[in-house]
Amino acid sequence: MPAKRSPARRPTMKDIAQRAGVSESAVSFALNDRPGVSEITRDRVRRVAEQLGWRPSTAARQLSGEGAATVGLVLARPADTLGVDSFFLQLISGIQEVLAERHLGLLFQVVEDVDDECAVYRRWWAEHRVDGVLVVDPRTDDARPDLLDELGLPAVVIGGAPDARHPGLSTVWADDAGAMAAVVDELSALGHRRIVHIAGLPGLAHTERRIRTLRAEAERRGLAEVRSVTTDYSDAEGAAVTRRVLEGGVLEDGDLQGGVAEGGDLKGGSPPTALIYDNDVMAVAGVAAATELGFSVPGDVSVVAWEDSALCRMVKPWLSALSRDTVEFGRTAAKELTSLLDGGPARAVRVPVPRLISRESTGPCGA
């Protein structure tokens, strides 16, 4: 049997002290920015530490009360929908940029539901695993803010509207209502009266805001044949709902397993002339499904994707989409969390309203 390889020896403060010609206590003072050593000694100790590749021990930081140098992110969504979702990949990229500048780690976990997510927060808090958390997918009925307040765990809620009941939590949010109103404005100006919104997961705060705004905008314009249907964000359900509305034209509650239909019926079997999808993946799948059924995009049906990505420009026709800087969204959230960790106040920060980019998939209503 091959011999078990011994782990490499990590440099210690004693090694730094011997190389720099100072005491171990002087090394501790220098590396922890404490008084007791001269600036010349502090600089020499830091140079030696860098040369040796020394890094502070996370366990030692926790024991000394300095924190875990790690923040947490838990995602309660179906795992099989994440690999094709560009939003979260870009969001995490922005988060990681800021954390890397601060030498903070990101602890990421996927769970089945919010109850499991709350259990993770309790465990992380008890084990001192993280210094703070980034919370995504705010719910309309959400137990997480109360729990985080109870634990005293610094947190930034991404995508939720400001909540005066939890003044200790920071919020970074986008104006989903304004974005939906802009889409309806565009489609209405093109003559569309029968619109179906193929939405994301039910119960998410941003899903409900978009549904409410679509209904309000439709009522304001007298559009009776407008409807929202919730899905799991997957390409499979995006395609399935597209086939259903284009073939039948009428949706009832329970038509789609796991989906909820809301709003006015599409009467008389008339298919919609415009479809709004809550992400780029469903929009691409929807265009493919419409084409298979013999519908022309945008001749017979116009298509708008909520999230813009390279995927929207890799299909024919190119998809009209709501564009926003998702990487910057992640940066902003991470900066707000590091501010909380530094002792700053909780804040509500609104990012710019997503901007509608009109491309080849939207055109005048041909009905």
Backbone torsions as a table, in degrees:
resi	resn	phi	psi	omega
1	MET	NA	136.2	177.6
2	PRO	-64.7	145.5	179.9
3	ALA	-67.1	143.2	178.2
4	LYS	-70.0	129.2	-176.8
5	ARG	-76.2	131.3	179.3
6	SER	-76.0	142.0	177.7
7	PRO	-67.1	149.7	178.4
8	ALA	-64.0	144.2	-179.3
9	ARG	-79.5	129.3	179.6
10	ARG	-85.1	141.5	176.5
11	PRO	-65.1	146.0	-178.1
12	THR	-118.3	172.8	175.5
13	MET	-63.2	-30.9	177.5
14	LYS	-63.4	-40.6	177.8
15	ASP	-62.6	-41.9	179.5
16	ILE	-63.9	-43.2	-179.1
17	ALA	-60.9	-43.6	-179.9
18	GLN	-65.1	-43.0	-178.9
19	ARG	-68.2	-37.9	-176.6
20	ALA	-86.1	-12.9	-180.0
21	GLY	72.4	35.9	178.3
22	VAL	-132.3	175.9	178.9
23	SER	-79.7	161.5	177.6
24	GLU	-64.7	-34.6	178.1
25	SER	-64.8	-37.0	177.3
26	ALA	-64.8	-38.0	176.6
27	VAL	-61.9	-44.4	179.8
28	SER	-61.7	-45.0	178.9
29	PHE	-60.8	-43.3	-176.4
30	ALA	-67.0	-44.5	-175.1
31	LEU	-76.6	-20.0	-179.3
32	ASN	-105.4	13.7	176.6
33	ASP	55.5	42.4	178.1
34	ARG	-107.2	151.0	177.6
35	PRO	-67.3	160.9	178.4
36	GLY	127.1	-9.1	177.1
37	VAL	-135.6	156.0	178.8
38	SER	-75.8	162.5	178.2
39	GLU	-64.4	-33.1	178.4
40	ILE	-63.7	-45.0	178.9
41	THR	-65.8	-41.1	-179.6
42	ARG	-59.5	-45.6	179.9
43	ASP	-64.4	-41.7	-179.5
44	ARG	-64.2	-43.1	-180.0
45	VAL	-62.4	-43.2	-178.8
46	ARG	-65.9	-38.4	177.4
47	ARG	-63.5	-43.6	179.0
48	VAL	-63.9	-42.2	179.5
49	ALA	-60.4	-41.0	178.8
50	GLU	-66.2	-41.3	179.0
51	GLN	-62.1	-39.4	-178.3
52	LEU	-81.8	-10.2	-178.4
53	GLY	75.6	28.8	-179.1
54	TRP	-74.1	140.5	173.1
55	ARG	-135.4	146.4	-179.9
56	PRO	-65.0	144.3	177.9
57	SER	-76.4	129.2	177.6
58	THR	-60.8	-41.5	179.4
59	ALA	-61.6	-41.6	179.8
60	ALA	-65.6	-39.2	177.7
61	ARG	-60.8	-41.8	-179.7
62	GLN	-65.0	-43.5	-179.1
63	LEU	-64.4	-32.9	-178.9
64	SER	-87.1	1.3	179.1
65	GLY	79.5	15.1	-177.5
66	GLU	-90.5	-1.0	177.7
67	GLY	97.3	175.2	-174.9
68	ALA	-95.3	-6.1	-176.8
69	ALA	56.2	31.9	-178.1
70	THR	-143.4	142.3	171.9
71	VAL	-118.6	157.5	-174.1
72	GLY	-114.7	152.0	175.1
73	LEU	-142.8	118.7	179.1
74	VAL	-113.6	135.0	-178.8
75	LEU	-120.2	115.9	178.8
76	ALA	-100.7	78.3	178.7
77	ARG	-143.0	159.7	174.8
78	PRO	-57.5	125.6	-175.3
79	ALA	-61.1	-31.8	-175.3
80	ASP	-75.3	-5.7	177.5
81	THR	-95.6	-6.3	-172.6
82	LEU	-81.3	-31.8	-174.0
83	GLY	-64.4	-22.4	-177.9
84	VAL	-110.5	7.1	-177.1
85	ASP	-95.5	104.2	-176.3
86	SER	-69.3	-25.5	-176.8
87	PHE	-58.8	-50.0	-175.8
88	PHE	-70.7	-33.7	177.2
89	LEU	-62.3	-43.4	179.0
90	GLN	-70.8	-39.4	178.7
91	LEU	-59.5	-47.6	-178.5
92	ILE	-66.9	-33.1	176.5
93	SER	-59.7	-45.4	178.8
94	GLY	-65.5	-40.9	177.4
95	ILE	-60.2	-47.0	-175.5
96	GLN	-64.8	-34.0	178.3
97	GLU	-57.2	-46.4	-178.1
98	VAL	-71.0	-42.1	-178.9
99	LEU	-64.1	-37.8	-179.6
100	ALA	-63.3	-37.1	178.4
101	GLU	-62.2	-30.9	-179.0
102	ARG	-97.0	4.7	-177.3
103	HIS	57.8	39.5	177.1
104	LEU	-104.1	141.3	177.0
105	GLY	-90.7	160.1	177.4
106	LEU	-118.0	118.9	177.0
107	LEU	-98.8	115.2	-172.6
108	PHE	-116.0	136.0	179.4
109	GLN	-144.9	139.4	175.9
110	VAL	-105.9	131.8	-178.7
111	VAL	-130.1	172.4	-175.7
112	GLU	-76.3	-41.9	-174.3
113	ASP	-153.6	-179.8	-176.0
114	VAL	-67.0	-33.3	176.8
115	ASP	-59.8	-43.6	177.1
116	ASP	-65.2	-37.2	178.5
117	GLU	-61.8	-44.0	178.3
118	CYS	-62.2	-37.4	178.0
119	ALA	-64.2	-37.3	177.2
120	VAL	-63.7	-43.5	179.2
121	TYR	-60.4	-43.5	179.2
122	ARG	-61.5	-42.0	-179.0
123	ARG	-67.9	-44.3	178.5
124	TRP	-60.6	-41.6	-179.9
125	TRP	-64.2	-45.9	-178.5
126	ALA	-64.7	-35.0	-177.7
127	GLU	-91.1	0.4	-177.3
128	HIS	56.5	39.4	-176.1
129	ARG	-78.7	-31.6	-176.9
130	VAL	-133.3	155.2	176.7
131	ASP	-90.6	-20.8	-179.8
132	GLY	-170.6	172.8	-177.1
133	VAL	-136.6	153.3	171.1
134	LEU	-107.1	124.4	-174.1
135	VAL	-108.3	125.4	-179.7
136	VAL	-114.7	167.8	177.6
137	ASP	54.7	59.4	175.9
138	PRO	-56.3	141.5	179.9
139	ARG	-100.9	161.0	174.4
140	THR	-71.0	-32.6	175.3
141	ASP	-122.2	91.9	-165.5
142	ASP	-117.7	120.5	178.9
143	ALA	-84.5	-11.9	-171.7
144	ARG	-68.4	-43.3	179.5
145	PRO	-58.4	-42.7	178.2
146	ASP	-61.1	-41.9	-179.5
147	LEU	-64.4	-45.2	-178.5
148	LEU	-65.3	-36.1	173.5
149	ASP	-62.2	-43.9	-179.6
150	GLU	-61.3	-42.3	-178.0
151	LEU	-78.2	-20.0	-175.3
152	GLY	70.7	27.2	-177.8
153	LEU	-88.7	119.6	178.8
154	PRO	-55.4	135.8	-174.6
155	ALA	-151.0	148.5	171.8
156	VAL	-122.9	124.9	178.3
157	VAL	-92.2	122.4	-176.9
158	ILE	-98.8	116.8	175.3
159	GLY	98.7	-3.8	179.4
160	GLY	-95.4	150.0	175.6
161	ALA	-72.1	154.1	178.3
162	PRO	-53.3	140.1	-175.3
163	ASP	-130.3	108.6	-177.5
164	ALA	-66.8	-16.9	-179.7
165	ARG	-73.2	-16.5	-177.6
166	HIS	-130.0	70.7	-175.3
167	PRO	-67.4	-14.4	179.8
168	GLY	-84.1	-8.7	-179.1
169	LEU	-101.3	134.8	173.9
170	SER	-84.1	154.1	-179.7
171	THR	-133.3	133.8	171.2
172	VAL	-119.7	118.9	-170.4
173	TRP	-138.4	157.6	177.6
174	ALA	-115.5	151.6	-178.3
175	ASP	-84.8	83.5	179.2
176	ASP	-64.5	-34.6	-179.6
177	ALA	-64.2	-44.4	178.5
178	GLY	-63.6	-37.7	179.6
179	ALA	-67.0	-43.7	179.1
180	MET	-64.4	-39.7	178.3
181	ALA	-60.8	-38.4	179.1
182	ALA	-65.2	-38.4	179.1
183	VAL	-66.1	-45.4	179.7
184	VAL	-64.0	-38.4	175.9
185	ASP	-55.5	-48.4	-177.8
186	GLU	-63.1	-48.1	-177.4
187	LEU	-67.3	-39.3	178.9
188	SER	-64.3	-39.5	178.8
189	ALA	-64.8	-26.7	178.2
190	LEU	-85.0	1.0	175.8
191	GLY	94.9	6.8	-177.7
192	HIS	-77.9	131.6	179.1
193	ARG	-121.6	-22.7	178.8
194	ARG	-109.6	105.9	-172.7
195	ILE	-127.1	134.1	173.4
196	VAL	-118.5	129.8	176.9
197	HIS	-100.0	111.1	178.4
198	ILE	-92.1	97.4	-167.0
199	ALA	-90.1	176.7	178.9
200	GLY	-88.4	-147.6	-174.5
201	LEU	-66.7	135.8	175.9
202	PRO	-69.3	151.2	178.6
203	GLY	89.6	-17.9	175.9
204	LEU	-73.2	139.9	-175.9
205	ALA	-60.2	-41.7	-177.6
206	HIS	-71.8	-31.5	175.0
207	THR	-61.8	-46.8	-178.7
208	GLU	-65.9	-36.6	178.1
209	ARG	-63.6	-42.5	-179.6
210	ARG	-65.4	-42.3	179.9
211	ILE	-62.8	-45.9	-179.8
212	ARG	-62.8	-41.9	-178.7
213	THR	-66.1	-42.2	178.4
214	LEU	-60.0	-43.7	-179.8
215	ARG	-63.6	-43.5	-179.0
216	ALA	-65.4	-42.9	179.7
217	GLU	-65.5	-37.3	178.6
218	ALA	-65.6	-42.6	179.5
219	GLU	-64.6	-39.3	-178.8
220	ARG	-63.2	-33.1	-177.5
221	ARG	-97.7	-1.3	-179.2
222	GLY	73.4	30.0	179.5
223	LEU	-93.2	104.4	-174.0
224	ALA	-82.3	-23.4	-172.8
225	GLU	-106.3	65.3	179.9
226	VAL	-129.4	138.7	-171.1
227	ARG	-150.4	151.4	173.0
228	SER	-120.2	140.9	177.5
229	VAL	-131.2	125.9	-179.3
230	THR	-85.5	148.8	-179.8
231	THR	-139.4	-171.3	177.3
232	ASP	-101.7	15.1	-178.7
233	TYR	75.7	-1.6	-174.2
234	SER	-81.4	159.4	175.9
235	ASP	-65.1	-33.8	-178.8
236	ALA	-63.0	-47.5	-179.8
237	GLU	-73.0	-32.8	175.5
238	GLY	-59.1	-44.3	179.0
239	ALA	-68.9	-40.5	-177.5
240	ALA	-63.0	-44.9	-179.9
241	VAL	-67.4	-38.0	178.5
242	THR	-59.2	-47.7	178.5
243	ARG	-60.3	-41.7	-176.5
244	ARG	-62.7	-46.5	-175.6
245	VAL	-75.0	-32.0	-179.4
246	LEU	-78.1	-30.8	179.5
247	GLU	-82.2	-43.7	-173.9
248	GLY	-100.9	-38.1	179.6
249	GLY	81.9	-17.0	-179.5
250	VAL	-119.5	129.9	176.7
251	LEU	-117.2	133.5	173.3
252	GLU	-117.9	158.0	176.9
253	ASP	-54.8	130.5	179.2
254	GLY	91.5	-0.7	176.9
255	ASP	-57.4	-37.5	-178.8
256	LEU	-113.4	128.6	178.4
257	GLN	-61.3	125.0	-179.1
258	GLY	83.5	-2.1	-177.8
259	GLY	-110.4	157.2	177.7
260	VAL	-129.3	129.2	178.3
261	ALA	-99.2	136.7	179.8
262	GLU	-138.2	150.6	175.7
263	GLY	107.3	-161.7	-177.1
264	GLY	-82.4	147.5	177.7
265	ASP	-69.7	149.7	168.4
266	LEU	-88.0	106.2	-165.9
267	LYS	-82.6	155.8	171.5
268	GLY	63.4	21.6	177.9
269	GLY	73.2	10.5	-179.7
270	SER	-76.2	126.2	179.1
271	PRO	-72.6	158.8	177.3
272	PRO	-67.5	156.3	175.6
273	THR	-102.3	-5.4	178.3
274	ALA	-148.1	140.9	178.8
275	LEU	-126.1	131.5	176.4
276	ILE	-113.5	121.2	-178.6
277	TYR	-107.0	141.5	-176.4
278	ASP	-78.7	-3.9	168.7
279	ASN	-153.9	172.1	-176.0
280	ASP	-72.0	-34.0	-178.1
281	VAL	-63.3	-47.1	179.0
282	MET	-65.5	-35.9	-179.6
283	ALA	-63.7	-43.8	179.1
284	VAL	-63.8	-44.3	178.2
285	ALA	-63.2	-36.3	179.5
286	GLY	-66.6	-40.0	177.1
287	VAL	-61.6	-42.7	178.9
288	ALA	-62.6	-43.0	-179.7
289	ALA	-65.4	-41.6	179.2
290	ALA	-62.8	-42.3	-179.8
291	THR	-63.5	-40.9	178.2
292	GLU	-60.6	-32.9	-179.6
293	LEU	-83.1	-2.2	178.3
294	GLY	92.7	10.3	178.1
295	PHE	-87.6	139.6	176.9
296	SER	-94.5	136.1	175.5
297	VAL	-112.5	117.3	8.8
298	PRO	-101.2	11.4	-175.9
299	GLY	-55.9	-46.9	-179.5
300	ASP	-98.6	-33.6	-177.3
301	VAL	-147.1	130.9	176.3
302	SER	-90.0	150.7	-175.9
303	VAL	-131.5	133.7	174.7
304	VAL	-128.0	131.7	175.4
305	ALA	-100.4	140.0	-179.7
306	TRP	-71.2	-42.5	-179.2
307	GLU	-102.4	127.5	174.6
308	ASP	-86.4	144.5	178.0
309	SER	-162.4	175.9	176.4
310	ALA	-59.0	-29.2	179.9
311	LEU	-58.8	-35.5	-179.4
312	CYS	-67.3	-18.5	-179.4
313	ARG	-110.5	14.1	178.3
314	MET	-110.0	2.3	178.7
315	VAL	-118.5	162.2	174.8
316	LYS	-116.5	126.4	-3.0
317	PRO	-76.0	160.9	174.0
318	TRP	-61.2	141.6	-172.8
319	LEU	-89.7	132.7	166.8
320	SER	-66.0	141.0	-172.9
321	ALA	-155.9	156.1	172.3
322	LEU	-85.1	123.8	-174.8
323	SER	-109.8	136.9	172.9
324	ARG	-149.4	161.0	-180.0
325	ASP	-87.4	88.7	-176.3
326	THR	-68.5	-33.0	176.4
327	VAL	-62.0	-42.3	177.8
328	GLU	-67.0	-33.4	174.6
329	PHE	-56.5	-47.2	178.5
330	GLY	-64.8	-41.1	178.2
331	ARG	-59.6	-45.6	-178.1
332	THR	-60.5	-44.1	179.5
333	ALA	-62.4	-43.8	-179.6
334	ALA	-65.5	-38.9	178.4
335	LYS	-64.3	-38.9	178.2
336	GLU	-65.3	-36.4	179.1
337	LEU	-69.7	-43.8	179.0
338	THR	-64.4	-31.2	175.4
339	SER	-64.4	-42.6	176.2
340	LEU	-61.6	-41.3	-179.8
341	LEU	-65.2	-27.3	178.2
342	ASP	-84.1	1.3	179.2
343	GLY	95.7	9.1	179.8
344	GLY	-75.0	166.9	-179.2
345	PRO	-77.9	155.2	173.6
346	ALA	-70.4	143.9	-177.6
347	ARG	-139.6	160.7	170.4
348	ALA	-111.7	119.0	-175.8
349	VAL	-118.8	124.9	177.9
350	ARG	-100.1	129.3	176.1
351	VAL	-87.8	164.0	-177.9
352	PRO	-57.6	147.7	178.2
353	VAL	-64.3	132.8	176.3
354	PRO	-53.9	140.1	-174.7
355	ARG	-104.6	130.2	-179.9
356	LEU	-77.1	123.3	175.4
357	ILE	-106.0	113.3	-178.8
358	SER	-83.8	125.5	178.1
359	ARG	-125.7	-147.8	-170.5
360	GLU	-80.0	-14.2	-172.6
361	SER	-86.1	-1.2	176.1
362	THR	-121.8	139.4	179.6
363	GLY	-159.1	179.1	-179.6
364	PRO	-59.1	146.5	178.6
365	CYS	-65.2	128.0	-178.2
366	GLY	-98.6	-0.2	-175.1
367	ALA	-72.5	NA	NA
